[in-house]
Amino acid sequence: SQELEQSPQSLIVQEGKNLTINCTSSKTLYGLYWYKQKYGEGLIFLMMLQKGGEEKSHEKITAKLDEKKQQSSLHITASQPSHAGIYLCGAHGWGGAQKLVFGQGTRLTINP
Amino acid sequence: DAGITQSPRYKITETGRQVTLMCHQTWSHSYMFWYRQDLGHGLRLIYYSAAADITDKGEVPDGYVVSRSKTENFPLTLESATRSQTSVYFCASYKAMNTEAFFGQGTRLTVV
């Protein structure tokens, strides 16, 4: 989707290192989703953020939605091989609120 | 079994043929979606539906047709398949906005 920009598009990190993935919109986000996809498989829900400044954590993954609700970051602490995969942010569309659109994804590789 | 299932999981078809991908969910979720996933593009929304008999176009609807006569089913038809429609297709559903969206396992379609 042109409406959601993820950065970086790909990321290679050493096992044990921290990393951050960003998701940016030019418009206010009404609900921001983070999903993870292992190569060749379906999508796994990580978390959803709604309120400006909201932060949620699941195991070693933390996601935050900024106060303006136009940017979200996903932070992984002490990365492990199990974190490898494609991370996708999604949000409800602006032209029709019901639709759910996604960014282009960030491909994360963890080197041992 | 409860969940969202896609069929077939793999399909090879010839250019010009009509092919239908099936999606079935057991939760009676109102909203259902079809996406295609191609390298470098993340998930792109093809069509979505807010309820039975209500469908709308997404980002890349050309060459696809959908119907939703029953809440639990949302088939996607390629009326005359082209090589550019070779992709992995995902179906998803959710109960309401800002609730978790559940994804099927995907259908890998190859058009030769």
HADDOCK unambig.tbl for C-alpha pairs under 7 A between the chains (distance, minus, plus):
assign (segid A and resid 1 and name CA) (segid B and resid 44 and name CA) 6.44 0.50 0.50
assign (segid A and resid 31 and name CA) (segid B and resid 98 and name CA) 5.65 0.50 0.50
assign (segid A and resid 41 and name CA) (segid B and resid 105 and name CA) 6.29 0.50 0.50
assign (segid A and resid 42 and name CA) (segid B and resid 103 and name CA) 6.59 0.50 0.50
assign (segid A and resid 42 and name CA) (segid B and resid 104 and name CA) 6.42 0.50 0.50
assign (segid A and resid 42 and name CA) (segid B and resid 105 and name CA) 4.59 0.50 0.50
assign (segid A and resid 42 and name CA) (segid B and resid 106 and name CA) 6.35 0.50 0.50
assign (segid A and resid 43 and name CA) (segid B and resid 103 and name CA) 6.11 0.50 0.50
assign (segid A and resid 98 and name CA) (segid B and resid 97 and name CA) 6.55 0.50 0.50
assign (segid A and resid 99 and name CA) (segid B and resid 48 and name CA) 6.62 0.50 0.50
assign (segid A and resid 101 and name CA) (segid B and resid 45 and name CA) 6.38 0.50 0.50
assign (segid A and resid 102 and name CA) (segid B and resid 42 and name CA) 6.89 0.50 0.50
assign (segid A and resid 102 and name CA) (segid B and resid 43 and name CA) 5.78 0.50 0.50
assign (segid A and resid 102 and name CA) (segid B and resid 44 and name CA) 6.89 0.50 0.50
assign (segid A and resid 103 and name CA) (segid B and resid 42 and name CA) 6.04 0.50 0.50
assign (segid A and resid 104 and name CA) (segid B and resid 40 and name CA) 6.29 0.50 0.50
assign (segid A and resid 104 and name CA) (segid B and resid 41 and name CA) 4.75 0.50 0.50
assign (segid A and resid 104 and name CA) (segid B and resid 42 and name CA) 3.69 0.50 0.50
assign (segid A and resid 104 and name CA) (segid B and resid 43 and name CA) 6.61 0.50 0.50
assign (segid A and resid 105 and name CA) (segid B and resid 42 and name CA) 5.06 0.50 0.50
